[in-house]
Amino acid sequence: SHPLQPFRTDGPFRVFVIPRGLAQNFGLVHRYCISDQKMVFAASPPWLSMHKDVLSAEPQTLTEKQSLVEEIKHRAKISIKGKNYPEAETLYTKAIDILTPSEPKTLAVLYSNRSLCRFNTGKYEEAIDDAQLSINNDGEYVKGYWRLGQALFKAERYGEARRFYEEGIGKLGAGEKDRAWRREVGKCEEKEKEYKDLMEGDMTEIKVKPMVTSKPSNSKNSQSKTQKKTEETVIKDMETGVEFSQSEVIRGYKIIDGKKTSFFHHEQTEEEKALIGDIAPKRLDSTTTSDPASSSSDDLKDVSAWNKAGTWEEKDVSATAKEQLQALLLRAEFRTESAVCSVTSVDKLEGHASVATVRGKRRYIFEFSLSVSWKVVSSDLEEELGMGKMSFPDVDGTCDGEYEMTDFVVTCCESRDIVDKLVRKGGLKDDVCHKINQWVDTFRAMYSL
């Protein structure tokens, strides 16, 4: 009966301050003591407790699992009608965890519906992953193609979105209308054209509204002014025969070697040329410019003639570095008794590498961002267990041999637990990091003094 006033109400949680004695009456998970008399706790969203019976259920038999999934689908459908997408996403996730890969058609529906929930909460990349998994489980499920097209369009990947819309049209049954699909294809084509025009610098469709400075006049005065402007006096240079307008004469144009130039242009006399000498740039040769008196056994190698002090000289070696790093990444592999994980391709390798010589010491500078595709197969190489991509956005000298992996995407998977264990949580990911460190050691050794 104690009145509780919210201390904070933003977000999906409500925070209250209550006397310590009343805290024992609530099923609280997180508690934090502020003083001897009061305590702050966070109350979970009400729909979590509402669906606690199904979210905490652990069915054992196939019949129990199917029954629970049907109940979850019914509740999630009601949540979607009420636009409570986070609640529906939680329910669909529970249903996906329950089902096994032996029921691909049902999984295709669940992944498609969860993609819808994530799409409506702005999680476009996760919506793309779910829609792709829906298609992977049932290639004939048309809604999977629609969900994937919508998510890709929102992610501004218009070419891919158009392709999957067109594939979905090919999957439509007899008598099904494709008008909505064609409309989405048209939107993708328009966006593709806009992007292409922007990249090619095509500005023909950009219209600039002219700024009106004054109203047109039909008076005789305006006509006479225009006529005077067009009939401007032309003056002819008697020596060269070059014609000047009156305005050009006022601005100070003159003729030098038969060419019209400004008044302030100055041609050097023969005396001035002899005094200044030849000032054309010349190439320096280290063998001819070295000073025997100043040379010693401590001379720096790989230092240009102009940099005798050896203060700073940097050489770009990006092309060689990328070639060596890519070759090592393609050799990344992790093996167990039952499976083999390997990198199949290097999809992106961007960045630079250089070597700097600073007062007799070498500095090894590199910064790369890379993305690789991977595959997991059975040890006998007969069964494909999973495939996908992973990215390492920051590969540089500040990482100390440890590189963060992001954007881990699974495009095809027989068992997510196996993929996580062998690729994401270690295994292949660790070997990729090892290959990067191996390249770093090679890079330093190759350009050491």
C-alpha positions as CSV (number, residue, x, y, z in Angstrom):
1,S,0.0,0.0,0.0
2,H,3.1,2.3,0.1
3,P,2.9,4.9,-2.7
4,L,5.9,4.5,-5.1
5,Q,6.9,7.6,-7.1
6,P,9.1,7.0,-10.2
7,F,12.6,8.4,-9.7
8,R,13.3,8.1,-13.5
9,T,11.0,7.1,-16.3
10,D,13.0,7.4,-19.6
11,G,13.6,4.3,-21.6
12,P,12.1,0.8,-21.2
13,F,12.8,0.7,-17.4
14,R,11.3,2.5,-14.5
15,V,13.4,3.5,-11.5
16,F,11.9,3.9,-8.0
17,V,13.3,5.0,-4.6
18,I,11.7,3.1,-1.7
19,P,12.3,2.4,2.0
20,R,14.7,-0.5,2.6
21,G,12.1,-2.5,4.5
22,L,9.7,-2.7,1.5
23,A,12.4,-3.9,-0.9
24,Q,12.1,-7.5,0.3
25,N,8.5,-7.6,-1.0
26,F,9.5,-7.2,-4.6
27,G,11.2,-9.7,-6.9
28,L,14.2,-7.5,-7.6
29,V,17.2,-8.6,-9.7
30,H,19.4,-5.5,-9.4
31,R,19.8,-3.7,-6.1
32,Y,22.0,-0.8,-5.1
33,C,22.0,0.6,-1.6
34,I,22.1,4.4,-1.6
35,S,21.7,5.0,2.2
36,D,20.6,3.1,5.3
37,Q,17.0,4.1,4.7
38,K,16.5,4.0,0.9
39,M,17.3,1.7,-2.0
40,V,17.1,2.2,-5.8
41,F,15.9,-0.7,-8.1
42,A,15.1,-1.1,-11.8
43,A,11.8,-2.7,-12.7
44,S,11.9,-4.8,-15.9
45,P,9.5,-4.0,-18.8
46,P,6.1,-5.4,-17.9
47,W,5.9,-7.7,-20.9
48,L,8.9,-9.7,-19.7
49,S,7.0,-10.9,-16.7
50,M,3.9,-11.3,-18.8
51,H,5.6,-13.9,-21.0
52,K,7.8,-15.4,-18.3
53,D,6.0,-18.8,-18.7
54,V,7.1,-19.2,-22.3
55,L,10.4,-17.4,-22.1
56,S,11.6,-19.6,-19.2
57,A,10.2,-22.9,-20.6
58,E,12.6,-25.7,-21.6
59,P,10.7,-28.2,-23.7
60,Q,12.3,-31.6,-24.2
61,T,10.3,-33.5,-26.8
62,L,9.6,-32.5,-30.3
63,T,5.9,-32.3,-29.6
64,E,6.5,-30.0,-26.6
65,K,8.8,-27.7,-28.8
66,Q,6.3,-27.4,-31.6
67,S,3.5,-26.6,-29.2
68,L,5.5,-24.0,-27.4
69,V,6.6,-22.4,-30.8
70,E,2.9,-22.1,-31.9
71,E,2.1,-20.4,-28.6
72,I,5.0,-18.0,-29.0
73,K,4.0,-17.2,-32.6
74,H,0.4,-16.4,-31.4
75,R,1.7,-14.0,-28.8
76,A,4.2,-12.4,-31.1
77,K,1.5,-11.8,-33.7
78,I,-0.5,-9.9,-31.1
79,S,2.6,-7.8,-30.1
80,I,3.2,-6.9,-33.7
81,K,-0.4,-5.7,-34.1
82,G,0.1,-3.5,-31.1
83,K,3.4,-2.3,-32.7
84,N,5.4,-3.6,-29.7
85,Y,8.3,-4.8,-31.8
86,P,10.9,-5.3,-29.0
87,E,8.5,-7.7,-27.3
88,A,7.8,-9.6,-30.5
89,E,11.6,-9.8,-31.3
90,T,12.2,-11.3,-27.8
91,L,9.5,-13.9,-28.4
92,Y,10.7,-14.8,-31.9
93,T,14.2,-15.2,-30.6
94,K,13.0,-17.7,-28.0
95,A,11.2,-19.7,-30.7
96,I,14.3,-19.7,-33.0
97,D,16.4,-21.0,-30.1
98,I,14.0,-23.8,-29.4
99,L,13.7,-25.2,-33.0
100,T,16.4,-27.3,-34.5
101,P,17.7,-27.0,-38.1
102,S,15.5,-30.1,-39.0
103,E,12.5,-27.8,-39.4
104,P,13.8,-25.3,-42.0
105,K,10.4,-24.1,-43.3
106,T,9.3,-23.0,-39.8
107,L,12.6,-21.4,-39.1
108,A,12.3,-19.4,-42.4
109,V,9.0,-17.9,-41.1
110,L,10.5,-17.1,-37.7
111,Y,13.6,-15.4,-39.1
112,S,11.4,-13.4,-41.5
113,N,9.1,-12.2,-38.7
114,R,12.1,-11.3,-36.5
115,S,13.6,-9.4,-39.5
116,L,10.3,-7.4,-39.6
117,C,10.6,-6.5,-35.9
118,R,14.3,-5.4,-36.2
119,F,13.5,-3.5,-39.4
120,N,10.8,-1.5,-37.5
121,T,13.2,-0.7,-34.6
122,G,15.9,0.6,-37.0
123,K,18.2,-2.4,-36.7
124,Y,18.7,-2.7,-40.5
125,E,21.9,-4.7,-40.6
126,E,20.4,-7.3,-38.1
127,A,17.2,-7.3,-40.2
128,I,19.3,-8.1,-43.3
129,D,21.0,-11.1,-41.5
130,D,17.6,-12.5,-40.4
131,A,16.1,-12.1,-43.9
132,Q,19.1,-13.9,-45.4
133,L,18.8,-16.7,-42.9
134,S,15.1,-17.0,-43.8
135,I,16.0,-17.5,-47.5
136,N,18.8,-19.9,-46.6
137,N,16.3,-22.1,-44.7
138,D,13.6,-22.0,-47.4
139,G,14.6,-20.6,-50.8
140,E,10.9,-20.6,-51.9
141,Y,9.6,-18.5,-49.0
142,V,8.7,-15.3,-50.9
143,K,8.4,-13.1,-47.7
144,G,12.0,-13.6,-47.0
145,Y,13.0,-11.9,-50.3
146,W,10.6,-9.0,-49.5
147,R,12.1,-8.5,-46.0
148,L,15.6,-8.7,-47.4
149,G,14.8,-6.2,-50.1
150,Q,13.3,-3.7,-47.7
151,A,16.2,-3.9,-45.2
152,L,18.8,-3.6,-47.9
153,F,17.1,-0.5,-49.3
154,K,17.1,1.1,-45.9
155,A,20.8,0.3,-45.6
156,E,21.3,2.2,-48.9
157,R,22.4,-1.0,-50.7
158,Y,20.1,-0.4,-53.6
159,G,21.7,-2.8,-56.2
160,E,21.4,-5.7,-53.8
161,A,17.9,-4.8,-52.8
162,R,16.8,-4.6,-56.5
163,R,18.4,-8.0,-57.2
164,F,16.5,-9.7,-54.3
165,Y,13.2,-8.1,-55.3
166,E,13.6,-9.5,-58.8
167,E,14.4,-12.9,-57.4
168,G,11.3,-12.7,-55.2
169,I,9.2,-11.9,-58.3
170,G,10.5,-15.1,-59.9
171,K,9.3,-17.0,-56.8
172,L,5.7,-15.7,-56.9
173,G,3.1,-18.3,-57.6
174,A,0.6,-18.3,-60.5
175,G,-2.0,-15.5,-60.1
176,E,0.0,-13.6,-57.5
177,K,0.3,-9.9,-58.3
178,D,3.7,-8.4,-58.6
179,R,2.7,-4.7,-58.8
180,A,4.1,-3.9,-55.3
181,W,7.3,-5.7,-56.2
182,R,7.8,-3.8,-59.4
183,R,7.2,-0.5,-57.6
184,E,10.1,-1.3,-55.2
185,V,12.3,-2.4,-58.1
186,G,11.6,1.0,-59.7
187,K,12.6,2.8,-56.5
188,C,15.9,0.9,-56.3
189,E,16.7,1.8,-60.0
190,E,16.0,5.5,-59.3
191,K,18.4,5.5,-56.3
192,E,21.0,3.6,-58.3
193,K,20.8,6.2,-61.1
194,E,21.1,9.1,-58.6
195,Y,24.1,7.5,-57.1
196,K,25.7,6.9,-60.5
197,D,25.1,10.5,-61.6
198,L,26.6,11.7,-58.4
199,M,29.7,9.6,-58.8
200,E,30.2,10.6,-62.5
201,G,29.8,14.3,-61.7
202,D,26.7,14.5,-63.9
203,M,25.1,17.8,-63.0
204,T,22.8,18.1,-66.0
205,E,19.7,17.5,-63.9
206,I,20.6,20.1,-61.3
207,K,18.7,23.3,-62.2
208,V,19.7,26.6,-60.7
209,K,17.0,29.2,-60.6
210,P,18.3,32.5,-62.0
211,M,18.3,35.4,-59.6
212,V,16.3,38.3,-60.9
213,T,18.1,41.5,-60.2
214,S,15.7,44.0,-61.8
215,K,12.5,44.0,-63.8
216,P,12.9,44.1,-67.6
217,S,12.4,47.5,-69.2
218,N,11.3,48.4,-72.7
219,S,12.3,52.0,-72.5
220,K,14.5,53.6,-75.1
221,N,17.1,54.4,-72.5
222,S,17.7,50.7,-71.8
223,Q,18.0,50.0,-75.5
224,S,20.5,52.8,-76.0
225,K,22.6,51.5,-73.2
226,T,22.7,48.0,-74.7
227,Q,23.7,49.4,-78.1
228,K,26.5,51.5,-76.5
229,K,27.8,48.4,-74.8
230,T,27.9,46.3,-78.0
231,E,29.5,49.1,-80.0
232,E,32.5,49.5,-77.6
233,T,35.5,51.3,-79.2
234,V,38.3,49.0,-80.6
235,I,41.9,50.3,-80.5
236,K,44.6,48.8,-82.7
237,D,48.2,48.6,-81.8
238,M,50.1,50.1,-84.7
239,E,53.4,48.1,-84.2
240,T,51.9,44.6,-83.6
241,G,48.5,45.0,-85.3
242,V,46.8,43.4,-82.2
243,E,43.4,44.9,-81.4
244,F,42.4,46.0,-77.9
245,S,39.1,47.1,-76.5
246,Q,38.8,50.3,-74.7
247,S,38.4,48.5,-71.4
248,E,41.5,46.4,-72.0
249,V,43.6,49.5,-72.6
250,I,42.3,51.0,-69.3
251,R,43.2,47.8,-67.4
252,G,46.8,48.0,-68.7
253,Y,47.2,45.1,-71.2
254,K,50.3,45.1,-73.5
255,I,52.1,43.0,-76.1
256,I,55.2,40.9,-75.3
257,D,56.7,38.7,-78.1
258,G,53.4,39.0,-80.1
259,K,51.3,37.9,-77.1
260,K,48.8,39.9,-75.2
261,T,49.7,40.0,-71.5
262,S,49.2,42.2,-68.4
263,F,51.0,45.5,-67.8
264,F,52.9,44.1,-64.8
265,H,54.5,41.3,-66.8
266,H,58.4,41.7,-66.8
267,E,60.8,40.1,-69.3
268,Q,64.3,39.7,-68.1
269,T,67.1,41.6,-69.9
270,E,70.3,39.8,-71.0
271,E,72.2,41.5,-68.2
272,E,69.7,40.2,-65.6
273,K,69.8,36.6,-67.0
274,A,73.6,36.6,-66.8
275,L,73.5,37.9,-63.3
276,I,71.0,35.3,-62.0
277,G,72.4,32.4,-64.0
278,D,70.8,29.1,-64.7
279,I,68.0,28.5,-62.2
280,A,66.4,25.4,-63.8
281,P,65.9,22.5,-61.3
282,K,68.7,19.8,-61.3
283,R,68.7,16.3,-60.0
284,L,71.1,15.7,-57.0
285,D,73.3,12.6,-57.2
286,S,74.4,11.2,-53.8
287,T,77.7,10.0,-55.3
288,T,78.7,13.4,-56.6
289,T,77.2,15.6,-53.8
290,S,78.7,13.8,-50.8
291,D,81.4,15.6,-48.9
292,P,84.4,13.4,-48.2
293,A,85.3,15.6,-45.3
294,S,81.9,15.1,-43.6
295,S,81.4,11.4,-44.5
296,S,82.0,8.7,-41.9
297,S,81.3,5.1,-41.1
298,D,78.1,6.2,-39.5
299,D,76.5,7.4,-42.8
300,L,72.9,6.5,-43.1
301,K,71.8,4.2,-45.9
302,D,68.6,4.7,-47.8
303,V,68.8,8.5,-47.2
304,S,68.5,10.9,-50.1
305,A,71.3,13.3,-51.0
306,W,69.1,16.3,-50.0
307,N,68.6,14.8,-46.5
308,K,72.2,14.6,-45.2
309,A,71.0,15.4,-41.7
310,G,68.7,12.4,-41.7
311,T,66.0,14.3,-39.9
312,W,63.0,12.6,-41.6
313,E,62.5,10.6,-44.8
314,E,59.5,8.4,-45.4
315,K,59.0,5.8,-48.1
316,D,55.6,4.4,-49.1
317,V,55.5,0.6,-49.3
318,S,51.7,0.1,-49.3
319,A,51.6,-2.1,-52.4
320,T,54.1,-4.6,-51.2
321,A,52.7,-4.6,-47.7
322,K,49.1,-5.3,-48.9
323,E,50.3,-8.1,-51.2
324,Q,52.2,-9.9,-48.3
325,L,49.4,-9.4,-45.8
326,Q,46.8,-10.7,-48.2
327,A,48.9,-13.8,-48.9
328,L,49.2,-14.6,-45.1
329,L,45.5,-14.0,-44.4
330,L,44.6,-16.5,-47.1
331,R,46.6,-19.1,-45.2
332,A,44.7,-18.6,-41.9
333,E,43.2,-21.9,-40.8
334,F,42.0,-23.7,-37.7
335,R,41.5,-27.5,-37.4
336,T,39.8,-29.8,-35.0
337,E,39.1,-33.5,-35.1
338,S,35.7,-32.9,-36.7
339,A,35.9,-29.6,-38.6
340,V,38.3,-27.3,-40.6
341,C,37.9,-23.5,-40.5
342,S,39.7,-21.4,-43.1
343,V,39.7,-18.0,-44.8
344,T,38.4,-18.2,-48.3
345,S,38.9,-14.7,-49.6
346,V,40.1,-11.2,-48.5
347,D,37.1,-9.0,-49.5
348,K,38.6,-5.7,-48.3
349,L,42.1,-4.5,-47.5
350,E,42.4,-0.7,-47.3
351,G,45.1,1.4,-45.7
352,H,48.7,2.3,-46.1
353,A,52.2,1.3,-44.9
354,S,55.4,3.3,-44.9
355,V,58.9,3.2,-43.5
356,A,60.4,6.4,-42.1
357,T,64.1,7.1,-41.3
358,V,64.4,9.6,-38.4
359,R,68.0,10.5,-37.3
360,G,69.3,7.0,-37.8
361,K,66.3,5.1,-36.4
362,R,63.5,3.4,-38.3
363,R,59.8,4.0,-37.8
364,Y,57.4,1.4,-39.1
365,I,54.1,3.0,-39.9
366,F,51.0,1.0,-41.0
367,E,47.2,1.3,-40.7
368,F,44.8,-1.1,-42.3
369,S,41.1,-2.0,-42.3
370,L,40.3,-5.5,-43.6
371,S,37.4,-7.9,-44.1
372,V,37.6,-11.6,-44.8
373,S,35.2,-14.4,-45.8
374,W,35.4,-17.7,-43.9
375,K,34.1,-21.2,-44.3
376,V,33.7,-24.2,-41.9
377,V,33.6,-27.7,-43.4
378,S,33.7,-31.2,-41.8
379,S,37.1,-32.8,-41.4
380,D,36.5,-35.1,-44.4
381,L,35.7,-32.0,-46.5
382,E,32.4,-33.5,-47.6
383,E,29.9,-31.4,-45.5
384,E,29.7,-27.6,-45.3
385,L,28.9,-26.5,-41.8
386,G,28.8,-22.7,-42.1
387,M,30.2,-19.6,-43.9
388,G,30.2,-15.9,-43.4
389,K,32.4,-12.8,-43.0
390,M,34.3,-10.9,-40.3
391,S,36.0,-7.5,-40.2
392,F,39.0,-6.0,-38.4
393,P,38.6,-2.2,-38.7
394,D,41.8,-1.2,-36.9
395,V,45.0,-2.9,-37.7
396,D,47.9,-0.5,-36.7
397,G,50.9,-0.2,-34.6
398,T,48.9,0.8,-31.5
399,C,47.1,-2.5,-31.2
400,D,50.0,-4.3,-29.4
401,G,49.2,-7.5,-31.3
402,E,45.5,-7.7,-30.3
403,Y,43.0,-6.7,-33.0
404,E,39.3,-6.2,-32.4
405,M,36.9,-8.1,-34.6
406,T,33.5,-6.5,-35.6
407,D,30.7,-7.2,-38.1
408,F,30.7,-10.9,-37.6
409,V,28.1,-12.1,-40.1
410,V,26.9,-15.7,-40.7
411,T,25.3,-16.3,-44.1
412,C,24.9,-20.0,-43.9
413,C,25.0,-22.2,-40.8
414,E,24.2,-25.7,-39.7
415,S,25.0,-25.1,-36.0
416,R,25.5,-21.6,-34.6
417,D,27.2,-23.0,-31.5
418,I,29.9,-24.7,-33.6
419,V,30.5,-21.6,-35.7
420,D,30.8,-19.4,-32.5
421,K,33.2,-21.8,-30.9
422,L,35.4,-22.4,-34.0
423,V,35.4,-18.9,-35.5
424,R,34.0,-16.0,-33.5
425,K,35.2,-16.9,-29.9
426,G,38.6,-18.2,-30.9
427,G,40.0,-20.6,-33.3
428,L,40.0,-19.0,-36.8
429,K,39.8,-15.5,-35.4
430,D,42.9,-16.1,-33.3
431,D,44.8,-17.5,-36.2
432,V,43.9,-14.4,-38.4
433,C,45.3,-12.2,-35.6
434,H,48.4,-14.5,-35.5
435,K,48.8,-14.0,-39.3
436,I,48.6,-10.3,-38.9
437,N,51.3,-10.3,-36.2
438,Q,53.4,-12.6,-38.5
439,W,53.1,-10.0,-41.2
440,V,54.1,-7.2,-38.8
441,D,57.3,-9.1,-37.8
442,T,58.1,-9.7,-41.5
443,F,57.5,-6.0,-42.3
444,R,59.9,-4.9,-39.6
445,A,62.5,-7.4,-40.5
446,M,62.4,-6.5,-44.2
447,Y,63.0,-2.8,-43.7
448,S,65.3,-2.9,-40.7
449,L,68.5,-0.9,-40.8
